[in-house]
Amino acid sequence: MVSSELVLRRGHYSDLTAVMEIWYANETADDPQPPARPALLSEYPHLLDYGDLWMAERDEIAVGFSGAAPRGETTFLTDLFIDPRNHSEGVGNKLLQQALDPYPRESCFTVSSSDMRALALYARYGMQPLWPNFMLHAHKLVPGSFAGHGLQVSQADPYDPEYVGWDAAASGRVRPQDIAFWVEREDGVSLWMEQDGERIGYAMIRLRGGSIWQHRAARLGPIGVREPGHATAVLMAAIDWTMQHTQHLRVDLLGPHPGLATLLASGFRINYVETLMMAGKNPFFDPRCYAGSGGALF
Ligand SMILES: CC(C)(COP(=O)(O)OP(=O)(O)OC[C@H]1O[C@@H](n2cnc3c(N)ncnc32)[C@H](O)[C@@H]1OP(=O)(O)O)[C@@H](O)C(=O)NCCC(=O)NCCS
């Protein structure tokens, strides 16, 4: 029975234990042998520093949270999680509005889980489902199987305005704070990819970008190019570089990305499929030219 009043308020550092409990309860709900609950995911302090965290409470007990990361002209809904004991009571809808209503409607986008309630709430908010987002992983790739890309790979300065500019062009958002987060918190390494002396792409490889299920995995992304014709070679070069460091890899690709078939034919497996949903009429990035960062920042 729903009795007491729902209170929405801004989240603080002191809320992060409750945030982790609600996140973990949802993420491991169908897992017969769930991994241990981490004390904290570093993306939540980052969200507090560079975005909005909203809490929903009843009787001063947290029942859900939402998050938004405004970057330039865009607003990414980073999180929407309700305590499973309070699902389908209207809390998610209120937290969604609280997170996104302060921003222009056409700036809003997210990647939805397969939860029908999430898909319905986002569509009703005006975000159209545009593309599937394949969450891929690999841990037994054949050594050298991604070596034939023919590109020169070199380390980039992640704070170089040119690197930030390439990421802004590919992702549709200027976000040096997120690039610094990946470098400082997830051992991110920035790369340039060149072909015959011409720069054709960039990548961020996060060597400590694992999940609670895949601790040791490196996370590839963001990875971007300016021409769709370069997307597969740059992706392969990023995978080849990462394989020098670890055999456990994670990368997310949107349905139209030209490299999707190559990866699936070369040992990558699909973990989960999300749906990218966007409110504006014109997508502000090209899904053929951009592989997102995964996690809560896309
Ligand atoms: C998804 C989630 C955040 C939604 O929050 P919630 O509080 O449970 O949802 P609400 O009660 O506010 O709204 C759900 C709406 O979906 C509608 N809905 C439910 N099933 C539906 C279906 N199969 N088709 C269409 N609409 C559906 C409901 O009718 C309801 O709308 P209404 O209140 O106007 O009737 C919550 O269920 C959750 O935490 N799920 C697990 C984690 C998750 O996947 N989060 C999304 C991350 S992207």
The ligand as an SDF file (V2000), in Angstrom:
LIG
                    3D

 48 50  0  0  0  0  0  0  0  0999 V2000
   12.1160    1.6100  -15.3050 C   0  0  0  0  0  0  0  0  0  0  0  0
   11.7850    2.2340  -13.9560 C   0  0  0  0  0  0  0  0  0  0  0  0
   12.8080    3.3200  -13.6250 C   0  0  0  0  0  0  0  0  0  0  0  0
   10.3940    2.8740  -14.0610 C   0  0  0  0  0  0  0  0  0  0  0  0
   10.0360    3.4240  -12.8270 O   0  0  0  0  0  0  0  0  0  0  0  0
    8.6190    3.0120  -12.1660 P   0  0  0  0  0  0  0  0  0  0  0  0
    8.4450    3.8500  -10.9660 O   0  0  0  0  0  0  0  0  0  0  0  0
    8.6110    1.5350  -11.9680 O   0  0  0  0  0  0  0  0  0  0  0  0
    7.6030    3.4030  -13.3210 O   0  0  0  0  0  0  0  0  0  0  0  0
    6.2790    4.2800  -13.2380 P   0  0  0  0  0  0  0  0  0  0  0  0
    5.3160    3.5930  -12.3200 O   0  0  0  0  0  0  0  0  0  0  0  0
    6.6000    5.6920  -12.9250 O   0  0  0  0  0  0  0  0  0  0  0  0
    5.8050    4.2730  -14.7520 O   0  0  0  0  0  0  0  0  0  0  0  0
    5.7670    3.1030  -15.5190 C   0  0  0  0  0  0  0  0  0  0  0  0
    4.8110    3.3420  -16.6520 C   0  0  0  0  0  0  0  0  0  0  0  0
    5.0450    2.3320  -17.6310 O   0  0  0  0  0  0  0  0  0  0  0  0
    3.8020    1.8370  -18.0620 C   0  0  0  0  0  0  0  0  0  0  0  0
    4.0220    0.4770  -18.5130 N   0  0  0  0  0  0  0  0  0  0  0  0
    4.3170   -0.6160  -17.7630 C   0  0  0  0  0  0  0  0  0  0  0  0
    4.4620   -1.6900  -18.5700 N   0  0  0  0  0  0  0  0  0  0  0  0
    4.2430   -1.2630  -19.8210 C   0  0  0  0  0  0  0  0  0  0  0  0
    4.2250   -1.9000  -21.0770 C   0  0  0  0  0  0  0  0  0  0  0  0
    4.4580   -3.2160  -21.1870 N   0  0  0  0  0  0  0  0  0  0  0  0
    3.9800   -1.1520  -22.1780 N   0  0  0  0  0  0  0  0  0  0  0  0
    3.7410    0.1810  -22.0760 C   0  0  0  0  0  0  0  0  0  0  0  0
    3.7110    0.8300  -20.8980 N   0  0  0  0  0  0  0  0  0  0  0  0
    3.9760    0.1200  -19.7870 C   0  0  0  0  0  0  0  0  0  0  0  0
    2.9120    1.9070  -16.8480 C   0  0  0  0  0  0  0  0  0  0  0  0
    1.5620    1.9000  -17.2180 O   0  0  0  0  0  0  0  0  0  0  0  0
    3.3530    3.2040  -16.2080 C   0  0  0  0  0  0  0  0  0  0  0  0
    2.6660    4.3250  -16.7070 O   0  0  0  0  0  0  0  0  0  0  0  0
    1.3620    4.9330  -15.9110 P   0  0  0  0  0  0  0  0  0  0  0  0
    1.8230    5.2390  -14.5170 O   0  0  0  0  0  0  0  0  0  0  0  0
    0.9880    6.1600  -16.6970 O   0  0  0  0  0  0  0  0  0  0  0  0
    0.3560    3.8410  -15.9470 O   0  0  0  0  0  0  0  0  0  0  0  0
   11.7870    1.1840  -12.8120 C   0  0  0  0  0  0  0  0  0  0  0  0
   10.7790    0.2220  -13.0640 O   0  0  0  0  0  0  0  0  0  0  0  0
   13.1320    0.4980  -12.6410 C   0  0  0  0  0  0  0  0  0  0  0  0
   13.9150    0.8980  -11.7760 O   0  0  0  0  0  0  0  0  0  0  0  0
   13.4040   -0.5600  -13.4390 N   0  0  0  0  0  0  0  0  0  0  0  0
   14.6460   -1.3350  -13.3450 C   0  0  0  0  0  0  0  0  0  0  0  0
   15.8750   -0.5070  -13.6820 C   0  0  0  0  0  0  0  0  0  0  0  0
   15.8250    0.0400  -15.0880 C   0  0  0  0  0  0  0  0  0  0  0  0
   15.7430   -0.7000  -16.0570 O   0  0  0  0  0  0  0  0  0  0  0  0
   15.9340    1.3780  -15.1880 N   0  0  0  0  0  0  0  0  0  0  0  0
   15.9600    2.0670  -16.4410 C   0  0  0  0  0  0  0  0  0  0  0  0
   17.3780    2.3750  -16.7710 C   0  0  0  0  0  0  0  0  0  0  0  0
   17.5120    3.0270  -18.4230 S   0  0  0  0  0  0  0  0  0  0  0  0
  1  2  1  0
  2  3  1  0
  2  4  1  0
  2 36  1  0
  4  5  1  0
  5  6  1  0
  6  7  2  0
  6  8  1  0
  6  9  1  0
  9 10  1  0
 10 11  2  0
 10 12  1  0
 10 13  1  0
 13 14  1  0
 14 15  1  0
 15 16  1  0
 15 30  1  0
 16 17  1  0
 17 18  1  0
 17 28  1  0
 18 19  1  0
 18 27  1  0
 19 20  2  0
 20 21  1  0
 21 22  1  0
 21 27  2  0
 22 23  1  0
 22 24  2  0
 24 25  1  0
 25 26  2  0
 26 27  1  0
 28 29  1  0
 28 30  1  0
 30 31  1  0
 31 32  1  0
 32 33  2  0
 32 34  1  0
 32 35  1  0
 36 37  1  0
 36 38  1  0
 38 39  2  0
 38 40  1  0
 40 41  1  0
 41 42  1  0
 42 43  1  0
 43 44  2  0
 43 45  1  0
 45 46  1  0
 46 47  1  0
 47 48  1  0
M  END
$$$$
